[in-house]
Amino acid sequence: MIDEIVKSTSEASAVLDRIKSMPCEGLEKKVILPLLRKAVNLKLMIQEDTQTDIRKLVIMSIKRQDLRKGNLPDEVIQREIKKYDCHQTSLAVQKKVLLLMFIERELGIAMEDDEASDIENLDELADAVIRHLKGGK
């Protein structure tokens, strides 16, 4: 499992590196969005092509991870997803935050907390990435 995580993270980093190395004039949504989708799917270790909602993608990732732990019943997985830690943060929110932090680190950008928390789908993520890579806020 650890080898799979390392490999998937490395592949996601390589995809994000392609985005980072693009010239500013090449930073168009039609080019960036499929690459971001691929990087997100690799990082979350899922095979989703149509879903754009980041929360749903994160939940798919959690379910896949839990299934690998022993084929837990769906109600147990749902309880885990909805469970809150001592900071009143759910597992799904934690995983989304970690995903966005990974993307920021790999691309060398920094989003404001409010901006990152407002990102709900891959379209909005692509817009934010393009804006930051072009030097905007």
N, C-alpha and C positions, 0 to 999 in steps of 0.2 A: 504494500500500500504506500509506504513512504517513497519508494522508487517511482511509483506512478505519479505521486504529488510533485516530486522534484522534476520529473520529465515534463509534466503538463505545465508547471510554472515556468520552466525554461522555454518551452514552446510559446507560451503566452508572452513572455518577455521579448522573444525574437520578433513576434508580430508587432508588438508595441514599438520596438526599435525601428521597424520599417516606417511606422507613422512618424516617429521622432526625427528620422533622417530625411523626411520629405521637405522639399523647398516650400516656402510659404505659399507660392502660387499653386502648388499641388494639393494644398489642404482644402479639399472640397468634400462636402458631406457624402456625395455619391462614391467617393474613393475611401474615405475614412470609416464610414459606417460598417461596411462588410468586414474590414480589418478589426474594428473594435468588437464587433459581434464574435468574430473568431477568437480574439484574445480573451474575452469574457467567458465564452464557452469553454475554452481550454483551462482557464484559471479555476472555473467552477466545476470542471470535469463533467460536463454534460454535453449532449449531442443535439442541441436545440437549434433549429434553423428559422422558425417563424415567430417565436415568442420575443417580444421586445420589452416587456415589463420586467425591470430589474428585480423587483421583489419576487415575482413568480419564478424567475430564473434561479434566484438564490434558494427558494423553497424546493425547486427541483433538485438542486445540488444537495441540500440537506437530506431530502428523501433518499437520494441515490446513496449518499454516505451511510445513512442509517440502515438501508437495505443491505449494504455490504457487511454491516456489523452482525447481521443475523436474521434478516427478514422479519423485522419488527412489524407488528400490525399497524395499519394506517392510523388508528386512534392514538397509539403510543407515539408515533412520529408527530402527529398533529399537536399532542401535548408538549413534546419537546420543542417544537417550533414556537409555540405560544408562551413557553415558560420564560420568566424574566429573571435576570440576575439581580444582585444587590443594588445596581444602579437603575433598575427598572427598564432595562434594555433587553429586547428579545433576541434570540439566536439569529433570526432572520436579519434584524437590524445590524447586529454585530458583524455578520458575514458581509452585508452590503458595505458597511464602513470599511472593512478590511479590503474588499475588492477595490473600492474607490481609492484607498490609500496606496494600494499596489499600483494602480494605473497612474496616479500622481507621481509616485516615486520613479517608475519606469520611464515616464515621459518628461520628468524634470519640471513638472508644473505644480502649482499649489492653489487649490480652490478654497474659498472661504467656507466655513462650516455651514452657513445658511444656504449657500449655493449648492454644496454637495448634498445636503439633506433634501433639497428641492428636486434633485434629479430622480425621476421615476422610471424613465425608459431609455433605451439605447439611443434614440434620436436626440434627447436632451443631453445625454452624455457626449455624443458626437459634437453637438453645438458647443458645449463647454470646453471640450478638448481643443477644438479648432480655435476658439476664441483665445484660450490661454497660449496655445502654441504660436499664434500670430502676435502675441504680446499684449492682448487686451485683457480686461478683467471681467 
